[in-house]
Amino acid sequence: MEFLVELYVSPPEVDTVRRLAQSARDAAEEQTGRGVPVRHLRSIFVPEEETCFMFYDAPSRDAVRDAARLADLPFVCIAAAVAASSENTDPEGHTDDGQR
């Protein structure tokens, strides 16, 4: 399952976000090493809003929360997320013609 972690970065500096993202990746690897499979997928930073979104693949919200705390991320929200591509696909990955 995918989850989104939202955090605010002030002052909005790219280097700070890079450090946080590396910490998130390291913590996810540590969680996985402990037997809880967590992957940090990507981070998106919106400097104008001082907001960073980190996406994870994990079995539960609790697993992501544990990884975020381990990474010392100043998160404000963790929520389940559904990815949608720019293609004509539904959330299950099917195209308009029913193919995957």
Secondary structure, DSSP 8 states (H G I E B T S, - for coil): -EEEEEEE-SS--HHHHHHHHHHHHHHHHHHHHTT---EEEEEEEEGGGTEEEEEEE-S-HHHHHHHHHHTT--EEEEEEE----SSSB-TTS-BTTS--
